[in-house]
Amino acid sequence: MAFGYLRYQVTPYDDENEDLQSGVMYKVCTVNTPNAATIYSDEKGTSKTNPVTTTVYAVDGSIVFFTASSVTTVDIYIASTSGGFRVLKAVAPGQHKVYIDNTPGRKIVAIPIETDSGNASDSDDSGFDVPITACARDAWLHIYSCIGSGTIDVGLANASTSGDIDGFLDGVSTATSGTVYGYGYLDSGTAGSVAVWGHTLGALLWTGQSGATASNTSVLIQDPTFVESGTEQSIATYSEAGCSGLSAWLILTYDLLGMPRT
């Protein structure tokens, strides 16, 4: 400790016991919340952006940051561009190593997200991405707190390839804290067309399928999004109305496929 700051260093390693010196993004949160903690890049109190990008991580070579001496534990959410994800709870200052599981299979991750306080019509990047060769399956929110009762979208940032800002969740209510699921339902329609349907499930996860007759014959089917090539897709939120400051966890389920990344 120097100048009243505490140093944290975490070195992630992969399935081959190799330290990950690039391809990692992370967010440091106050314990048991999705809220970004105030972190510094050195013992002099130079500010450090949080979440931390893969670019900054590649320069640092590991997870390294400082906090004020009054902050003695933090939570750290870690994601690799190869698809692994890990949450470290109540981490104390010092040096640590942590395994990141990049092996193919189903992943269920809790991504801390926040929207800017005081702005009810704003898009915010979570700092985390859906990795290449991932197939997104399901999503819901666990709301920690919200300023104002409104609705919010969660999806892939519009700047991303095939971005869809409400692709995971579309207009979910932020009226109460706790778990909020997306939903979809079918009503009546006309022959050969999709029935009228209400939903807060995004179009990147589910779609309506037209029926052959006029009433109640359409179906709601799962339509997962596959990030096939190019770059990872940024996860973002958008406050539609009323909500001027949300903090929550996005619970995202995706299948990480065992195929070459292109």
PABA-976450 format. One record per residue (C-alpha): y negated, x negated, z negated. Coordinates in steps of 0.05 Angstrom, whole numbers, plus 32768, in hexadecimal, padded with zeros to 4 digits. Each point is the difference from the previous one (the first is absolute). Last residue first. Layout:
BEGIN
YXZ/...
***
This chain:
BEGIN
814E810582F8/802880027FBF/804B7FFA800D/802D80377FE3/801B80107FBB/7FD880407FF5/7FD5800C7FC3/8006804A7FF1/7FC2801E7FE0/7FEE802A7FC4/7FB880007FE8/7FE780147FBB/7FB47FFB8006/7FE67FF17FBB/7FBD801E7FEB/7FB77FF37FF3/7FCF80318020/7FB47FFF8000/7FD580338025/80328037800B/7FDC803F8018/80117FFB8049/802B7FD98031/80077FBF7FDA/80247FD0802E/80367FD07FEC/801C7FC18022/80427FDC800D/7FF77FC88033/80367FF88035/80237FBD8007/7FF77FDD8042/801D80048045/804480228004/802A803A7FEA/7FDF80237FC6/802E803D8001/7FE380437FEA/802F80347FE5/80068046801F/8021802D7FCE/80078046801B/7FDE80437FF2/802480368028/7FE98038802D/802880407FFF/7FD580297FD1/7FE680318033/7FF48002804B/80407FE5801D/80177FBD801C/7FE57FD47FCA/7FCE7FC68001/80097FC37FD4/7FCD7FF07FCB/7FF47FB77FEB/800B7FD37FC4/7FF27FB87FEA/7FC97FE4802B/7FE380468008/7FED80037FB7/801D802E7FCC/7FCA802D7FE4/8019803B8026/7FF780468019/8026801A803B/7FF480318038/803F7FFE802A/80077FCB8035/8004801E8045/80378019802E/7FFC80487FEA/7FC480107FD5/7FF37FEF7FB7/801380157FBA/7FFC7FD67FC1/801A7FBA7FF1/7FF57FD57FC2/7FED7FB87FF2/7FF57FD97FC0/7FE27FC07FE6/800D7FF07FB7/7FCE7FF57FC8/80167FDD7FC1/7FCF7FFC7FC5/7FB6800D7FF9/7FE280428014/7FD080198036/800F7FC88031/801F802F8033/80237FE5803D/7FD980058041/80317FDD802F/80327FCF7FE4/80257FCB8028/7FDC80028044/7FBC80137FE4/7FDC7FC18017/802B7FFA803F/80007FBC8020/80287FF68040/7FED7FB67FFC/7FD67FF87FC2/7FB5800E8000/800F80487FED/801E7FE77FBF/804680197FF5/8009803C7FD2/7FE680227FC3/7FD1803D7FFF/7FDB801C7FC5/7FEC80437FE4/7FCE80177FCC/7FF380057FB6/7FCC7FCE7FE8/80087FBA7FE5/804A7FF38001/80327FDF7FD2/80477FE67FFE/801B8028803B/80497FF58013/8001800A804A/8037800F8033/80207FE0803C/803F80048029/80277FDD8038/7FD97FC5801C/802B7FD5802F/7FF27FB67FF5/800C7FCD8037/7FB97FE47FF6/7FE5800A7FBA/7FD8803D7FE7/7FC27FDE7FE5/7FDC7FF77FBE/7FB67FF47FF1/7FF6804A7FF2/7FCC80078036/7FCC80357FEF/7FE48037802C/7FC580277FE4/7FE680467FFD/7FF8800F7FB5/7FDC7FC07FEE/7FED7FFA7FB7/80397FD47FEA/80217FDC803B/80488014800B/803A7FDF7FDD/80497FF1800F/80387FDE7FDA/80407FFD802A/804080167FDF/803C7FEC802B/804280208013/80267FD2802F/803E80118027/80267FC6801E/7FF67FBD8022/7FF77FC27FD4/7FB97FEA7FEF/800B80017FB4/7FC77FDA7FE0/80167FD57FC4/7FCB7FEC7FCE/7FE97FBE7FE2/7FCD7FFA7FC8/7FCA7FD07FE7/7FD080137FC9/7FD7803C7FEB/8028803E7FEB/801D80348030/800180477FE5/802B801C8038/80147FDB803F/800C802E803C/80277FE7803C/80038010804A/80267FE2803A/7FF480138048/7FF97FBF8026/7FB480047FFB/80097FF67FB5/7FE7802F7FCA/7FEB7FF27FB8/7FE3802F7FCC/7FE97FDB7FC2/7FF480207FBC/7FD27FDC7FD0/80037FE07FBA/7FCF7FD97FD4/7FBD801A8018/7FCB7FEB7FCC/80037FB9801B/7FE380188042/80327FFD8038/80167FC9802F/802780008041/803D7FE18023/803680218029/801C7FC88029/7FED7FD2803A/7FB5800A7FF2/7FED7FFC8049/803A802C8016/7FEF80317FC9/7FB980078019/801980128046/8036802E7FE5/7FCA80287FDE/7FF080067FB6/7FF280467FE5/7FD17FEC7FDE/7FCA7FD2801A/7FF37FC37FD4/7FC07FF37FD9/7FEF7FBA7FEA/80077FFF7FB4/7FFD7FB67FF4/804B7FFB7FF2/800F80108048/800F80388032/7FED80397FD3/801E80447FF0/7FE580447FEB/803A80307FFC/800D80328037/801480457FE7/80478019800B/800880067FB5/80367FEA7FCE/7FDF7FBD7FF2/7FC07FF28027/80137FF08047/80087FC1802A/800F80108048/802B7FD7802F/800B7FE98047/80357FCE8016/800F7FE38045/7FF67FB77FED/801B7FCB7FD1/803D80277FEB/802A7FD07FD7/80477FF9801B/803B80187FD6/802280188040/7FF680497FED/7FB57FF47FF6/7FD17FE17FCE/7FBF80177FE1/7FD67FCE7FD8/7FD480207FCA/7FC47FDC7FE2/7FD1801C7FCC/7FC67FDB7FE1/7FD6801A7FC6/7FB47FFB7FFE/7FD17FF07FC6/7FE17FC2801F/80447FDF8004/804680187FEE/
***
